[in-house]
């Protein structure tokens, strides 16, 4: 049963129309994800449905008595009231048997808000967003509307919210960049593109498949129209005259084809940066620790960075992830230990809060301050071309920064960092406020990035797609190390970092102590027949495995954005790595035996 309808809704701003003639119906059991690039009107769409903004044209028809709960992307708090009082006002009236204050305190504690009686001024931006999310979940409603609910949540809270929304019985409408979250929670998708709304049955993965089918059909139709226009143009050039009704209709068709809005196929561009000159020393971390007051964030952390490291850092909010990242990049001095950064290292930092220029400054000028060109294997790529790659077209490039949406400003800051041509990238929550299309562009860019990438992120899809090693704040100040992406981490340690095999397979980042030598009751003087046969064949087997892994690495490099194939290739590589490690351990054991025979 329909509970709300948008009928021919249009919304304009000074920069132009955001929504054009949008007609959408929402039923009482719908679970809908809204997708589209930053600036296409996703938040405006939600605000119109929530009733906090009115359309310029068209109407919103709501079922009588419809109750909505609304999480704004930038929630507003009364500075004179306590956090608890603010949330109680947002929640509104509940039945008389419901303990409003007790439930609010309980949920705020779950969301990491420790002092609900304090004023909102003491809360960070992330804490305010989490407090407002708590209010929207507690409010009685038939339609729950959430704008970027996973921003500022750590992985454990994202998983908790995922389970909560799976059990939620009313209608759900949400905007999020978290692709795993969309697949888990939503059953329908609305894409906003150039002011139009396209509806798909299915979650994010199904939306991708059906969108490609739609684009294939539209592009095929465009190619047919282009061919027809070419034929009509030749007919017109031969001097056609509108002497008959049929000829007049032909000329009108030509004019319609000439003036039509043309569909342009999106170019898939992969930029591979040139390998930069990195010396033997990239970044060496030796026994660093950091505390704030009496709280120890991390201790005795050591790591030697390799030239192609792709590292993810995960953990709950406030555990010290960003502080660790700042220590690794040299921006914060650790309490103990040393951080040695090589002379050839050029670091690019994309922080949670990047400084923006004067709002009157043009987008292209801000990007050019970072660099005029990027050197790639294909040649020089200009700042303007990179702007287009990151979804700033010719018009947007010359617009003032102040006209950009919050997500577009984040995208601009990311582009500026990349234009500085770093060879080591530190990314702190890069997925916050970025749309899915920009994330895909960033992921594709990182595929061809010839340098080190270290990222703090709670986005599981992004971690699986980008990183090959994870350091986790899971249980105290010692970090767990896991090979692979987020899914591999969960398989090894569980979502909270305490899997069944955690004790067996988890090693702190420092090297593990050497295994004690086994005692043998009787000293051997030579290998057995079977051991000698195995020893003779192991070197060849190891060489073959190394060649097979190298070949797989090349396939992985070519896989690009084909994530399904990439998963399959990565799984095969992990299996080969494990087999190679077993063969190497066995070979070294036999080699030790052989060496001992000479003593």
N, C-alpha and C positions, 0 to 999 in steps of 0.2 A: 504494500500500500504506500502510495506517495505521501511524503510528509512535507516536501518542499519542492518548488519548481522555480527555476530561472527561465523567464520567457523573453527572448530577444533582447538580452541585456547588453548594453554598450556603456563603456566607461572611458572617459578621455582625461588626460592631463595636458599640461602645457606642451610637453614633448610630443604628444600625439595620442592616438587611441591605444588603450591597453587591452580591452575586451571589445569585440565587435560582434553584435547580433548573436550572443551566446544563449543557447537554449539547452538546459540540463534539468533532469528530474532526479530526485533522491528518494529512495524508498526506506522504509523503517528498519530494514535489515542490511542495508548497503554498507560495505566496508571499502571505501574508495581512497586510493592514493592519487595525489595531484603531482604531476611532473612537468618540467619545462625549464628552460634556461633562466638565470637571474634576469629580472627586468621584464619578464613576459606577463606578469600580473597574477602570480600564484597567491601572494598575500592579499592583494586587492580582491581576488575571487573569493577567498575565505572571509574577508571582512564584509563583503556584500551579503554572503550567505548568513554570517553571524548577525548582521543588522547594524554593524558599527559604521558602515558606509552605504550611501545610496547610489544606485546606478544613474547615469545621465539619461539613458533611454531604457525602455523595457520595464519589467516589474519582477518582484520576488513574491511568490504566492506561498504562504506558510499555512500548514494545518492549524486549525484553531487549538490554542493551548499548547502549541509546540514549545518545549523547553530546550534551550541550547546551552552548552558549556563551551567556552572559547579560550584557547591559549594563544595569546598574541605573540608575535616574534619578539616584540619589545614591550613587555608588560609595564604598566604604570602603577606606581605605589603612592599612597598618601604619605608624605614624609613625616607628618605629625602623629600618625597612628603607629602602633607596634606592628611587627610582622604578623603576629597572630590576629590582630584586629583587621588588618588588610585582607588576610586570607579568609577570615570569617565573612567579610563583606562580599568577597568574590564568590564564595561558596553559596551564600544566600540561605534561604529558609529550608530546613529539613523538618521531618516529622518530630513531634514532641518527645519521642522515645530515643532520639538519636543524640548521643553525647558529642555535640559539635566540637567543643574545645578539646576534649580528650582525643578525639579522632584526628583533629588537625595536628596536635602536638606529636602524635604517633607517626603520622605520615611525613611531617616535616623532619622528624628525626631520621626516618628512613632515607630521606632525600638530602641528608647531610646539613640540615639547618639546626644548629645546636642551641640557639638563643631566640626562641620565637617571641619573647617579651621585649627584645631590643627593637630599635628603630631600623627601617629599611636602609638607611644611609650606611650602616655597618656591613651590609651585604655586598658581595661582588656582583658583577653582571651575571655570571653563571649561577650564583646562589639565588638571585632574584628570579631567573628563568625557572629554576627548579622549584622554587616556592610557588610560582604561578602555575606550574604544571601540577603540583600537588592540589591546588585549589580546583583546577579544571577536572581532575579525576574525582574529587569529592563532591562536586556540585551535582545535584539531581538533574538529569537531562534525558531527552530522547535522541539528541544529536550531539555528539562530541566532536569538536573541531579543534585540531591541533596543528600549529604552525611550527615546524622544526622541533618536535618534542625531544629528540635524542641529542640535540646540541647541549654541551656541558654536562652530559651524563657519562659516567665511566661504564666500562663494559658490563660489570655486574648489574648496574642499574638499568642499562639498556635491555639486558636479558630479563630482568624483573618486569619492566614495562611491557616488553614483548608478550610475556605470559599473561599479564594483567589484561591487555587489550584483546588477546585471543579469547579470554573468558567474558569479555564485555558483551552485553546483550543488545545494546541499542545500535543506532546508525553511527558510523565513524567516517570522518573526513579528515585527511591529514596530508601535510606537506613534509617530506623528509628526503635527505640525500642518501640515507642508509638503505642500500639496495637489498641486503639480507632482511632487514626489518620490514621493508615493503612486501617482500615475498612471503614472510611469515604471517603478516597481520592483515594485508588487504586482499580483496578478491576481485576488485575492479580498478581500472586506471583511467584517469582523465588527463590527457596531455594538452597543455596550452601552448600554442605555436602561432606566432604572428597574429595574435588577437582572436584566433579561432580555438574552439574546444573540440577535441576528438576523444570519443569514449571507447574503451576496450574492455572486453570481458576477460578478467584474469589479473593476476598480480604482476609484478615487475618483469619477470622472465617471460611470461606469456605476452605482455605488452610489447616487449622488444621484438618478439617473433611476428606479431600481427602488424606492428608498425612497419617492419621491413616489407611485409606483403603489401601494405597500403602504398608505401613509397615506390615499390617496384611497379605497381599498377599505374600510379600517377605519372611516373617517369616514362613508362611505355606510352601512355596517352599523350604526354607532352611531345615525345619524339614523333608520334603520328601527326600531331597538329603542326609541328615544325616543318615536316615534309609537305603537308598540305599548303602551308603558307608559302613555301619555296615555289611550289607549282603555280599558286595564284599570283605570286609576284612576277613570275615569268609571263603569265597571261596578261597582267597589267602592263608590263614593259612592252608588249607587242602592240599596245595602243588600244586596249579595250574601251568600248564606248557603251554607255548605258542606254542602248536604243530599245531594249525590250525588258519586260518584267523579269525574265530569267537572268539577263545580264545585270540588271540592277541588284538582284538578290546576290549574285556572284560577287559584285563589288562590295556589298555590305558585309558579306562573309569575310572577304579579304581584309576589310577595315577592322572587323572584330578580331580576326587572328592577329593582325598587326598590333592592336592595342591591348591584347590580353595580358594578364599577369602571368609571366613566364615562371615555370618551375625549374629551378637550377639544382642539379644533382650536387649533393655535398661531396667535396673532395676529401678523401682520406689522406692526410699528410702525416708522414712520420719523420720527425727530425732527429737525426743521429748526430750528436755533438762530436767534435773531433777529440780524440784522447789528449788530455792536457798533460803537460810535463809535471809529473809527480815524482818527487825524489824517493829514496828508500824509506825515509820517515814521513808518514802521513800524519797520523795522530797517535801518540802513545799515552795510554792512561795507566798510571801505576799507583795502586793502593789509595785511591781518593775516598774521602768521607766528607759528609756535610750534615750539619745539624742546624736547627733553628730553635734557640732557647734550650730547653731540656729534651727536645724531640730529635732523635737521630733519624734522618731520612734514608741514608745509605752509607755503607761502610766498606772499606777495603776492596773497592771495585777496581779491577785491572782489565785492560783490553788493548790489543794492538790492531789498529784498523788496517784492512787490506784495501787494494785499489778498487775493487768492485763490490765492496760491502753494501748490502741492502738490509738495514737493521730497523726493526720496530721496537718501540718502548711502550709497554702497557702497564696498567695498574689502576687502583681506585683513585678518585679525586683527592688531591691534597697529599698524595704519598711522596711526591718529589720528582715526578717525571720531567716537568719543565725545568726544575732546578738542575737535574742531572744533564739535561740537554744543554743548558747554559754553561755548565762546567765543562762539558765536552767541547763546546765551541769556543771556550776561552773568555766568555762574557762574565762568568762568575768564578771567583777563586774558591777552590775547595778548602775545607778546614785542615785536612791532612792529605798527603800524597801529591803527585805531580801530574800535570798535563803538558805534554810536549807536542807542539804543532810544527810540522815541517815547513821549511822556508818556501816551498813551491805551492803550498796549500792556499787556495782562495775560497773562503767560506761565504756561502749565501744563507741567510737566516730568514725564514718566514715564520713570524711569531703569531701568537693568538691576537695580539693587539699591535698592528703595524701603524707607524706614524704616517698620516696622509698629508699631502701638500695643501696649500691654500685652495679653498674650494673653487676659486675662479680660474685656477690653472687648468689648461687643456690636458686631456687624457694622453695624447701623443707626446706632448712636451714632458710629462712626468715619466713616461716610459723611456724616452730618449735620454733622460738624465742617467738612467741605468746603463745605457749603451745604445749606439746607433745600429750595431749589427751583432748577430751571433754567427760564429763560424761553425758550419756543419759539413758533413761529408759531401753534401750536394752543393756546397759553396756558401756565400754570405747570405744570410736572411736578415732583412731590414726590420727595424722597430715597427714600421707600419704593417709589414707582412705578419709579424708575430702578433700584433694587435688583432688582425683579422683571424689568425689561427685561434686566438683566445676570445673570439666572438665579439670583438669591437670592430664594427664595420666602418666604412669611410665617414659616415655621419657621426657615429659615436666617438670616433677618435678626436674629433675637433670640438666635442662637447666639454663643458667644464666639469671637473670632478664632482662638484656639488650636486650635479643632476643625477648622479648614479645611485642605484639602490644599494642597500647594505651588502648584498651578495656580490654585486658588480664591483664595489670598492675592494672587497676581499680578492676578487679575481684580478683586479688591477695591481694590487700589492704583490700578488704572486708573480705576475708577469714582470713587474719591475725587478724582483729578485732574480728571476731567470735571465733577464737582459744584462745583468752584471757579470754573466758568464762565469759562474763559480765552478770549481771542480769538486767541492764538497757541499752538499745541501743538508741543512738542518731544518726540518719542517715540524712545527709545533701545532698540532690539531689542524692540519691543512684542509680537512673536509668540512669544518664548521662553516656554515652559511654559503658553501659553494654548491651550485646545482650539479646534477648528475652528469650532464654533458661536459661541463668544465672538468669534473673529476676524471671522466674518460680521456679528455685531452691531456690532463696532467699525467695520468697513468701511461698513456702512449708516449708522452715526452720522456718520462722516466725510463721507459723501455730502452730508448736510444741514448740515455744520458751516460757519458763516459766519465764516471766519477763515483764518489761515495754518497749514499743517501741514508740519512738517519731521521726517523719520523716518530713523533709521539702521536698516537691516534687511538680512538675507540671504534673506528669504522672497520668492522670485520672484513667486509668485501675488499676495501682498500688495502688492508694488511695482507690478505691472501693474494691479492693481485700484484703487490709491489715488493714485499720484503721476503728475504730468505733466511732470516735469523731474528729471533725475538728475545729481548731481555724483559723480564717481568718482575714488578714489585708484587709479590704474591704472599709472602709470609715473613714479615720483618725486614730489616735493613739489607739483608743479603739478596741479590738478584738471582732469579732463576734464568737459565739459558736454554732456549729451545730452537732446534733447527727447523726451518720451514716457515710457513705463514701462520695465521691465527688458527686455522683448522687443525694444523699439525700440533700446535701448542695445546689445544683442547684435548686432542687425542692422547698426548703425553701426560698432561698434568690436570685435565679437567678445567672447566670455566673459571674456577677460583684459584687455579694453580696448585691444587692438592689432589691430583689424580692418583689412582691406585698404584701406578708405577712411578710416582714422583720421587720417592726416596731412592729407587733403583736407578732411574734414568736422569734425574735432575742433578746437575752439577752447578755449583756457584760459578760465576764467570772466571774465577781464578782457576789455573790448571789443577786437575785432580792429582792427588798424591800417587806416586808410583805403586803398582801392585806388589805386594811382598812375594818374593820368590818361593815357589813351592819346594817343600822338602822332599827329597827322594831318598828312600831307604838305601838303595844301592846305586852307586854312580855308574851311569851308562858310559860306554866307550865308543859307541857308534849308533847311528840310526837303525831302526828296524827296517826290514824290507819294505813294508807298506809306507813307513815314514819317509824313507829315501825316495820312493816313487812319488809320493805326494810333494815332497820338497822340490824334486826336479821339475814338476809340472806347474808349481805355483807361480813362478815368475812369468811364464807365458800367459797363464790365466789372468794375472793382475794386469799385464800389459793389454790384453784383450779388453778387459773391463774398462780400463782408462780410455782406450780408443772409443769404445761404445758410449761412455759418458761424454767425451768430447763431441761426438756426433750428435748426441741428444741436446747438448748445450747449444749447438748451432741451430737445431730445430726449434728449441725454445726461443732463441733470439728472433727467429723468423715468424714465430707464432703471433707476435704483436698483441693485438687486442682480442684474439680468438681465445677467450678465457676457458671454454670447455676443453679445447685441445690442449691449452696450456696446463690445465689441471691434470690431464691424462699424461702428458709428457713429464710434468713435475713428479707425479706419482711413480712413474717408471724410473726416473732419475734417482728418487729417494731409495727405491728398492735396490738399484745398482750400487748406490753409495753404501748402503748397509752391507751388501754382499762383498764389496771391495774392502770395507773395513774389517770384515770377518776374515777374508783371505789374507789381508796384510798382518793382522794379529797372529794368525796361524803361521805365516811365513817367518815373522820375527821370532816367534817362539821356537820354531825349528832351527832358525839361524843361531839363536842363543845356544841351543843344544850343540850344534856343530862347532861353534866357537869354543864351547867348554871342553870339547874332546881334545883340543890342543894343549890344554893346561895340565 
